[in-house]
Amino acid sequence: MIRLQGGTFTMGEQTNTGTPYERPLREVVVREYAIGRYEVTFDEWDQCFRAGGCQREIDDEGWGRGRRPVVNVSWVDAQQYVHWLSEKTGRNYRLPSEAEWEYAARAGTRTRYSWGDGSEWACSSANVLDLTGAALHPNWTWRASCDDGYATTAPVGSFPPNPWGLHDLNGNVWEWVQDCWHNDYTDAPVDSTAWTSGGNCGKRVNRGGGWGNNPRSMRSASRDADNAESYSNAMGFRVARSP
């Protein structure tokens, strides 16, 4: 875990890219919290499963377990994990709010990615759909024209951290957050709490893009949502903790 001091940031896409989902821009006041340095791994998930805190033994697609990020987990599964971890440690673990997630991903920047505006550097900074991955999926035409060395998921920490020491917030796997889905940020909270009223709470937000995506899906402001009980081989999560 990395403890982040509170602060204020502008949430949403601040360049001329993005979608209406990522606007209107607003200033958000973030309270101090801690967030996982890495995405939750198969090693960590398997501990929860063996202890009975997590109900599903997750399929690794034959890619390997260990330090690879756990995939094929739903938002409901992630809730089981943070509940088990909280009981085990006596600390208040949870999923980050969407605002906390973007605050951590931006790491003090206002650019499309924490490394700058250019997607041409994506393969040295994040796990994207690269030439190696596209060889497995020749019909996926949105690949980046570079090679990051991983056809699917990469072990956590394989790419450089952002300026605040956090890994893989851009790419590798999409990450569930606590919030219900809303079509834009109209009337969204400005205090970094999860937005769990109104909207569609049968769908939950996920952020960050994954190994099967073009870098445009990995912008710090990019957002998507899926049914809370759905899962895929590009979906994982990381944990947050209140002070």
Summary of the structure (lengths in Angstrom):
residues: 243
radius of gyration: 16.7
end to end distance: 11.4
largest distance: 47.8
contacts: 838
relative contact order: 0.23
helix: 22%
strand: 19%
